[in-house]
Amino acid sequence: MAPPAEKSDAPLPEPPVTPSAEAWRAMTPDARHKFLVEVIDALSDPRLTMGNGQPHNLAKRRATDRLRRHFDAIDRRIYLAEELNVLYPGERAFCPDILAVLDVPQPEDDERMAWVVADEGRGLDLVIEVLYEGYRKKDLVDNVERYARLGIPEYFVYDRKKQALHGYRLPSPEARRYQRLVPQGGRHASGVLGLDLAIENGKLEFFYGMAALFGTDDLIGRLKGMMHSLEAKVEQAEAQTEQALTSLQNGLLAIVAARGIHCSDDERERVRSCVELETLQRWLVRAATVGSMAEVLAE
């Protein structure tokens, strides 16, 4: 069997160039829609999405989920999207794995087909790419140059396969070349997110201070743990109640026998079948003073 062919760094098909801001505003809605469809078709080329297996997709969704929950918790607006096409005026469209724009609401019924800078009035604040089996040069070389040139303040690459994290930041708003972030204690600080990024136990984690952000899977796990704990407590309480009932029943019948009070099989069964603690306690008190089971069991 022939060995598998190695992946090539041959040039990928180029998506269309976005019109200038003036030209875009002059286009009709139908013309804009047609262009967006062309962008989607071009960026859906299998060679561009060849790395999008489950390791890639799960890492991307996990990161987005944690970021969204964190910003909801601190009541800070942020727009987060996965694989949303981005159109900068006069530039070829691109489709990052994760993009973030601060202080922009995230509508539940978001109808954006792309982040069009000419329409939004601003570019991206941060991009995260998840690298697994795709073209490494695109994420580690080409995008470092492109995102800096577009003025995107921060860029991170999570190399899922090699378990490495690369961070880049513009030293100033006017700069168009990234500086490589130097991790401190294994963490990369994001000024945009106000969080630290690090790889722990084979996963990309985000830290707010010393605490790692949790996601939906963690929340579900915690809820399951709480349910199991409650179920255990209920089972323990039921066991304790059963034990208390048995003790009262045995104590009552023992007092009756000790005092020589006749107890028929039906009366004995009535005592054994009673599952009300207060009733058994009341009968127990009576058994110490009355002279018959009828008096003990009186309503």
C-alpha positions in Angstrom: 0.0 0.0 0.0 1.4 3.4 -1.0 2.0 5.8 1.9 -0.6 8.6 2.3 0.2 11.8 0.4 1.5 14.6 2.5 -0.5 17.8 2.8 0.7 20.5 0.4 1.3 24.1 1.2 0.2 24.9 -2.4 -1.8 28.2 -2.7 -5.4 27.9 -1.8 -8.2 29.3 -4.0 -8.6 33.0 -3.4 -12.0 34.3 -2.2 -13.3 37.5 -3.8 -12.0 40.9 -2.9 -14.5 43.0 -0.9 -15.5 46.3 -2.6 -14.4 49.6 -1.1 -16.6 51.1 1.6 -18.0 53.6 -0.9 -18.6 51.0 -3.6 -20.3 48.7 -1.0 -22.7 51.5 0.1 -23.6 52.2 -3.5 -24.6 48.6 -4.1 -28.2 47.5 -4.1 -29.3 45.0 -1.4 -29.6 42.3 -4.0 -26.1 43.0 -5.3 -24.7 42.8 -1.7 -26.6 39.6 -1.1 -25.2 38.1 -4.4 -21.6 39.0 -3.3 -22.1 37.5 0.1 -23.3 34.3 -1.5 -20.2 34.3 -3.7 -18.0 34.7 -0.6 -19.8 31.8 1.2 -19.3 29.6 -1.9 -15.6 30.4 -2.2 -14.9 29.9 1.5 -16.7 26.6 1.5 -14.1 25.0 -0.7 -13.2 21.6 0.9 -9.5 22.4 0.8 -10.2 25.4 3.0 -12.2 23.3 5.5 -10.1 20.1 5.5 -9.0 20.6 9.1 -12.6 20.9 10.4 -12.8 17.4 12.0 -14.3 16.8 15.5 -11.1 17.7 17.4 -11.1 21.1 15.7 -14.9 21.7 16.0 -15.1 20.6 19.7 -12.2 22.8 20.7 -13.8 25.8 18.9 -17.2 25.3 20.4 -15.8 24.7 23.9 -13.9 28.0 23.7 -16.8 30.0 22.4 -19.2 28.5 25.0 -16.9 29.5 27.9 -16.3 33.0 26.6 -20.0 33.6 26.1 -20.9 32.4 29.6 -18.2 34.5 31.2 -19.2 37.8 29.5 -22.9 37.1 30.3 -21.9 36.6 33.9 -20.0 39.9 34.2 -22.7 41.7 32.2 -20.3 42.8 29.4 -21.5 42.9 25.8 -19.5 40.9 23.3 -20.2 39.6 19.9 -18.8 36.1 19.4 -19.1 34.0 16.3 -17.7 30.8 14.8 -16.7 30.6 11.2 -18.5 33.8 10.2 -17.2 35.3 7.0 -15.5 38.7 7.5 -15.3 41.4 4.8 -12.9 44.3 5.2 -13.1 47.0 2.4 -10.7 46.3 -0.4 -9.5 42.9 1.1 -10.2 39.3 0.3 -12.9 37.8 2.5 -11.8 35.4 5.2 -13.5 33.1 7.7 -11.8 32.8 11.2 -12.6 30.0 13.6 -13.6 32.4 16.4 -14.0 36.2 16.2 -14.8 38.6 19.0 -16.0 42.3 18.9 -16.4 44.0 22.2 -19.4 46.1 23.2 -21.6 44.7 20.4 -24.8 42.8 21.5 -25.3 39.2 20.5 -28.9 38.9 19.3 -30.5 35.5 19.6 -31.9 35.8 16.1 -28.7 37.1 14.5 -29.3 37.3 10.8 -25.8 38.3 9.8 -24.4 36.4 6.8 -21.0 38.0 7.4 -19.3 40.6 9.5 -19.2 43.5 7.0 -16.9 46.2 8.3 -18.4 48.8 6.0 -21.8 48.1 7.6 -20.7 47.6 11.2 -18.5 50.6 11.2 -15.6 48.7 12.9 -13.4 45.7 12.5 -12.7 42.7 14.7 -11.1 43.0 18.2 -9.8 39.4 18.4 -9.4 36.3 16.4 -8.7 32.7 17.6 -7.8 30.0 15.2 -7.8 26.3 16.1 -5.2 24.4 14.2 -5.4 20.7 13.9 -5.0 19.2 10.4 -5.3 22.2 8.2 -2.7 24.3 6.4 -0.3 25.4 9.2 1.2 28.1 7.1 -2.1 29.9 6.8 -2.6 30.2 10.6 1.0 30.5 11.7 2.4 32.8 9.0 -0.2 34.2 6.6 -2.8 35.2 9.2 -0.2 36.7 11.5 0.7 39.1 8.7 -2.9 39.6 7.5 -4.6 40.2 10.8 -1.9 42.7 11.9 -2.2 44.6 8.7 -6.0 44.8 9.2 -5.5 46.2 12.6 -7.0 43.4 14.6 -5.6 44.0 18.1 -5.0 40.4 19.2 -4.7 37.0 17.5 -4.3 33.6 19.1 -3.6 30.2 17.6 -4.4 27.1 19.5 -2.4 24.3 17.9 -4.7 21.5 19.0 -2.6 18.7 17.6 0.7 19.9 19.0 -0.8 21.3 22.2 0.8 24.7 21.7 -0.6 28.2 22.1 0.7 31.2 20.1 -0.4 34.8 21.0 0.1 38.0 19.1 -0.8 41.6 19.9 -0.5 45.0 18.2 1.8 47.2 20.4 -0.4 50.3 19.6 -3.6 51.0 17.7 -1.5 52.4 14.8 0.9 49.5 14.6 0.5 47.0 11.8 3.0 44.3 12.9 2.3 42.0 15.8 4.5 41.4 18.8 4.7 37.8 19.9 3.2 37.4 23.4 5.5 35.9 26.0 3.6 33.6 28.4 3.9 34.2 32.1 3.6 31.1 34.2 2.3 29.2 31.1 -0.4 31.8 30.5 -1.0 34.3 27.7 -2.7 37.5 28.8 -5.4 38.9 26.5 -6.0 42.6 27.0 -9.1 42.4 24.8 -10.8 39.7 26.8 -9.4 40.6 30.2 -8.5 36.9 30.5 -5.6 34.6 30.5 -5.3 31.7 28.0 -3.5 28.5 28.7 -3.4 24.8 27.8 -4.3 22.5 30.7 -4.9 18.8 30.5 -4.9 18.9 26.8 -7.5 21.6 26.5 -7.6 25.4 25.9 -8.7 27.1 29.1 -9.5 30.7 29.9 -8.8 32.2 33.4 -10.4 35.1 35.1 -7.9 35.8 37.8 -7.0 32.4 39.3 -10.3 30.7 38.4 -10.8 28.8 35.1 -13.9 29.7 33.2 -16.6 26.9 33.1 -18.9 26.1 30.3 -22.1 24.3 29.7 -20.6 20.9 30.1 -19.2 21.9 33.5 -22.5 23.4 34.6 -24.3 20.2 33.6 -21.7 18.2 35.5 -22.2 20.3 38.6 -26.0 20.0 38.4 -25.7 16.2 38.0 -23.4 16.2 41.1 -25.9 18.3 43.0 -28.7 15.9 42.0 -26.7 12.9 43.0 -26.0 14.5 46.4 -29.7 15.4 46.9 -30.7 11.9 46.0 -28.1 10.5 48.4 -29.5 12.7 51.2 -33.0 11.7 50.4 -32.1 8.0 50.5 -30.2 8.6 53.8 -33.3 10.4 55.2 -35.6 7.6 54.1 -33.3 5.1 55.6 -33.2 7.0 58.9 -37.0 7.4 58.9 -37.4 3.6 58.2 -35.0 2.9 61.1 -37.0 5.3 63.4 -40.3 3.7 62.5 -39.0 0.2 63.2 -37.5 1.3 66.6 -40.8 2.8 67.6 -42.8 -0.2 66.5 -40.5 -2.6 68.4 -40.5 -0.4 71.5 -44.3 -0.1 71.6 -44.8 -3.9 71.3 -42.1 -4.5 73.9 -43.8 -2.2 76.4 -47.2 -3.9 75.7 -45.7 -7.3 76.3 -43.8 -6.2 79.4 -47.0 -4.9 80.9 -49.0 -8.0 80.1 -51.5 -6.2 77.7 -53.1 -8.6 75.3 -52.3 -7.8 71.7 -54.1 -9.6 68.9 -52.6 -10.4 65.5 -54.7 -7.7 63.9 -53.5 -5.1 66.5 -49.9 -6.2 66.1 -50.3 -5.9 62.3 -51.8 -2.4 62.8 -48.7 -1.4 64.7 -46.3 -2.9 62.2 -48.1 -1.2 59.2 -48.2 2.3 60.8 -45.7 4.6 59.0 -46.5 7.8 60.9 -43.9 8.7 63.4 -46.2 11.0 65.4 -48.9 8.3 65.7 -46.4 5.7 66.9 -45.0 8.1 69.4 -48.5 8.8 70.7 -49.3 5.1 71.1 -46.0 4.5 72.8 -46.8 7.1 75.5 -50.3 5.5 76.0 -48.9 2.0 76.3 -47.0 3.0 79.5 -50.3 3.9 81.3 -53.4 2.4 79.8 -54.7 -1.2 80.3 -55.7 -2.4 76.9 -54.6 -2.3 73.2 -58.0 -0.7 72.3 -57.0 2.3 74.5 -53.4 2.3 73.1 -54.7 2.4 69.5 -57.7 4.8 70.1 -58.0 7.6 67.6 
